[in-house]
């Protein structure tokens, strides 16, 4: 058999090494990540910060491992002086999680791909402290600007306030755009339906309100109605309002928040044509539509629309009631 130092590099057995921040001699528990990095952590810290570990440590334990010589115990690179607990997570997930649990400086977690594994590991090990830290982190701009992922996480963890805020921010998105499909697939059926219902109800209520007073009603826009100038009573047309109404409904389909509707009332060609419409009778020339009053009424309608989901209620096992 060849000596170890003569084996090809790929055949050399690599011994696990301690993470430099978690290699203290007086910590009595050794955790091993999926990629072989060891973390020495005080059992008291794990008991205080994790219900999962607290429960595990109350179970009957086997015989403790034989202690190593004192010279080996003083060497932080000498593993296995304590029983090693192997975990499923890799070191990039365990490091920030244990940093939070142990009160150490937290590394930069500025992407969803970095945060989500840590958040779900905190859930798995029932670490409410790290979970609360991550929840606060998810309220920063880099994360709230991805409202569908935030909504999925908030619904999963029962964060009602954050879920409602994320659903409001989702109103700037077209949920039917294929680019959002991966994020929507993360949602439970009831949470997904609640989100689609919010978007649909805003559009449906906006459409209904535009057909009521103080706007031109559906009856007034019907072919059976002969429109008249409100001042001289001469025949006129409501074609410009029909075009503007169609533009507003289309915009709300694309962006249910409605903020671009208010901008469009100043910029769209259909809006400019509507506000410029006048009575065709030369001696009258009265405006057919009042821009100021119409714009104010449209804004009031948009402000009155539902702007957040009604959160579903789950029982203890996650079933929808």
Secondary structure, DSSP 8 states (H G I E B T S, - for coil): ---GGGS-GGGS----EE-TTS--TT--EEEE-TTSEEEEE-HHHHHHH-HHHHHHHHS----------HHHHT-TT---SS-EEE-SS-HHHHHHHHHHHHT-------SHHHHHHHHHHHHHTT-HHHHHHHHHHTTSHHHHTSHHHHHHHHHHHT-HHHHHHHHHHGGGS-TTSGGGHHHHTTS-HHHHHHHHHHHHHHHHHHHHHHTSTTS--HHHHSTT---B-TTT--B---HHHHHHHHHHHHHHHH-TT-HHHHHHHHH-HHHHHHHH-B-S-TTT--BSS-HHHHHHHHHHHHHHS--S-----B-TTS-B-
